[in-house]
């Protein structure tokens, strides 16, 4: 937060050279939570942009091969974290969630359910949303 306020560079550089997906996601969620706590819109914008870049870097592909499976597993973990975040914290700025929703809209609902099991990620926290998504994935429209 201090680096942001004074215009210094900050990013994932402080993480280990080969940081894993969880560490990078934790970093950006922490930045988002700090921006929320102290109501710093410019920091929220940076965190939101970084989170969306983080998600886009997964380059989701629904092909049946091992490296895609690993990527999907990591993506599922990331989305589960966002669902938990939304359930546990009221963010004053919904732009990050709006961006995540827009990101999901780039994919077919059936792919999100059949390939990523999005409904199963939502089920423990948002059972109605999970049922709704499952049903929508079966529609042809």
C-alpha positions as CSV (number, residue, x, y, z in Angstrom):
1,X,0.0,0.0,0.0
2,X,2.8,2.4,0.9
3,X,4.6,1.7,-2.3
4,X,1.4,2.3,-4.3
5,X,0.7,5.6,-2.5
6,X,4.2,6.9,-3.1
7,X,4.3,5.7,-6.7
8,X,6.9,3.0,-6.3
9,X,6.9,-0.2,-8.4
10,X,5.4,-3.2,-6.7
11,X,4.4,-6.6,-8.1
12,X,5.1,-10.3,-7.6
13,X,8.9,-9.7,-7.7
14,X,9.2,-10.1,-4.0
15,X,7.9,-13.7,-4.3
16,X,10.3,-16.6,-4.8
17,X,11.6,-16.9,-8.4
18,X,9.4,-20.0,-9.0
19,X,6.4,-19.0,-6.9
20,X,3.4,-21.2,-7.4
21,X,-0.1,-20.2,-8.5
22,X,-1.3,-20.1,-4.9
23,X,1.4,-17.6,-3.8
24,X,0.7,-15.3,-6.7
25,X,-3.0,-15.4,-6.1
26,X,-2.6,-14.8,-2.4
27,X,-0.5,-11.8,-3.2
28,X,-3.1,-10.2,-5.4
29,X,-6.0,-11.0,-3.1
30,X,-4.1,-9.5,-0.3
31,X,-3.5,-6.3,-2.4
32,X,-7.3,-6.3,-3.2
33,X,-8.2,-6.7,0.5
34,X,-5.8,-3.9,1.5
35,X,-7.3,-1.6,-1.2
36,X,-10.7,-2.5,0.1
37,X,-9.9,-1.9,3.8
38,X,-8.3,1.5,3.2
39,X,-10.6,2.5,0.4
40,X,-7.9,3.2,-2.2
41,X,-9.6,3.1,-5.6
42,X,-6.4,3.3,-7.6
43,X,-4.9,0.3,-5.7
44,X,-8.2,-1.6,-6.3
45,X,-7.8,-0.8,-10.1
46,X,-4.2,-2.2,-10.0
47,X,-5.2,-5.3,-8.1
48,X,-8.2,-5.9,-10.4
49,X,-6.1,-5.5,-13.5
50,X,-3.5,-7.9,-12.1
51,X,-6.1,-10.5,-11.0
52,X,-7.6,-10.5,-14.5
53,X,-4.2,-10.8,-16.1
54,X,-3.5,-13.7,-13.7
55,X,-6.7,-15.4,-14.8
56,X,-6.0,-14.8,-18.5
57,X,-2.5,-16.3,-18.2
58,X,-4.1,-19.7,-17.6
59,X,-5.0,-19.7,-21.3
60,X,-7.8,-22.2,-20.7
61,X,-8.1,-24.9,-23.2
62,X,-10.6,-27.8,-22.8
63,X,-8.3,-30.3,-24.5
64,X,-7.8,-33.7,-22.8
65,X,-4.0,-33.7,-22.0
66,X,-2.1,-33.6,-18.7
67,X,-0.7,-30.1,-18.8
68,X,-4.2,-28.7,-19.6
69,X,-5.5,-30.8,-16.7
70,X,-3.0,-29.3,-14.3
71,X,-3.8,-25.8,-15.6
72,X,-7.6,-26.5,-15.1
73,X,-6.9,-27.7,-11.5
74,X,-5.0,-24.6,-10.7
75,X,-7.7,-22.4,-12.3
76,X,-10.4,-24.2,-10.2
77,X,-8.4,-23.4,-7.1
78,X,-8.2,-19.8,-8.0
79,X,-11.9,-19.5,-8.7
80,X,-12.7,-21.3,-5.4
81,X,-10.6,-18.6,-3.7
82,X,-12.7,-15.8,-5.3
83,X,-16.0,-17.5,-4.4
84,X,-14.7,-17.8,-0.8
85,X,-13.6,-14.2,-0.8
86,X,-16.9,-13.0,-2.0
87,X,-18.6,-15.1,0.7
88,X,-16.4,-13.8,3.5
89,X,-15.7,-10.2,2.7
90,X,-17.9,-7.4,1.4
91,X,-15.8,-5.5,-1.1
92,X,-16.7,-1.8,-1.4
93,X,-15.7,-1.9,-5.1
94,X,-17.2,-4.7,-7.2
95,X,-15.0,-4.1,-10.2
96,X,-12.8,-7.2,-9.6
97,X,-15.8,-9.5,-9.3
98,X,-17.3,-7.8,-12.4
99,X,-14.1,-8.5,-14.3
100,X,-14.1,-12.1,-13.2
101,X,-17.7,-12.5,-14.4
102,X,-16.8,-10.9,-17.7
103,X,-13.9,-13.3,-18.0
104,X,-16.2,-16.3,-17.5
105,X,-18.6,-14.9,-20.2
106,X,-15.8,-15.5,-22.7
107,X,-16.4,-19.3,-22.3
108,X,-19.4,-21.5,-22.9
109,X,-21.5,-22.3,-19.9
110,X,-21.3,-26.0,-20.7
111,X,-17.5,-25.9,-20.9
112,X,-17.4,-24.1,-17.5
113,X,-19.5,-26.8,-16.0
114,X,-18.3,-29.9,-17.9
115,X,-14.6,-29.1,-18.0
116,X,-14.0,-26.9,-15.0
117,X,-16.8,-28.2,-12.7
118,X,-17.8,-24.6,-11.8
119,X,-21.0,-25.9,-10.3
120,X,-19.0,-28.1,-7.9
121,X,-16.9,-25.1,-6.9
122,X,-20.0,-23.1,-6.0
123,X,-22.0,-25.9,-4.4
124,X,-20.6,-25.7,-0.8
125,X,-21.0,-21.9,-0.6
126,X,-23.7,-21.0,-3.1
127,X,-25.9,-24.1,-3.7
128,X,-28.6,-22.2,-5.5
129,X,-26.1,-20.6,-7.9
130,X,-24.5,-24.0,-8.5
131,X,-27.9,-25.4,-9.4
132,X,-28.7,-22.5,-11.7
133,X,-25.4,-22.7,-13.5
134,X,-25.8,-26.5,-13.9
135,X,-29.2,-26.0,-15.5
136,X,-28.1,-23.1,-17.7
137,X,-25.2,-25.2,-19.0
138,X,-27.8,-27.7,-20.4
139,X,-29.8,-25.2,-22.4
140,X,-29.0,-24.8,-26.1
141,X,-29.6,-21.0,-26.3
